[in-house]
């Protein structure tokens, strides 16, 4: 059974931003889209395992800081080469002013 895990307060993550979140030996990237909705993916690029938290959020995409490949933050879909393998996504929600992800 999956559990909801507290990540941060809503105020700590601006729209069109990303943070790194580590939990149980796993790294996640947690985002807020332009509309303020939270999203979560695996935290490492599928191309060369670079931390996505160092990348740039552009609308609904995260750009990897190493080779500028892009992923959709809502679906995890690879959007631009050199990335070709999608990211795994995780449900995210805002609850009582906090962002939580289900893992």
Steps between C-alpha positions, in 0.01 A plus 500: 500500500631844408540777756466877472826664607542864602744686273486870589273795563325644198686830558838327454430412137404777259302433181732389216761376746645165607660361816684180585337268752678192637308223675597139579810499277305645206519843342195683369448828317197692626357781288231764494356566158406847372148448636640417847420128485762267654666215307771246577733283291810295549777740594767389255507547123456169317779594258801543731360498855545873565285660773204672338469742792791690342302541178263766378120476504352640179121483506416131539854380427819450697823552308789281611802713596754275327387451139178706491269204443146569618223309676135584557459554877136382495549175307875431517509467121835563330455813288836588346819312415726373627247356748294212361388314814207646695520587871283318751245735656342501845169648618541837673255713695469807717363426846472758778753728331754219448608311190484122531589220257377143494776240484 
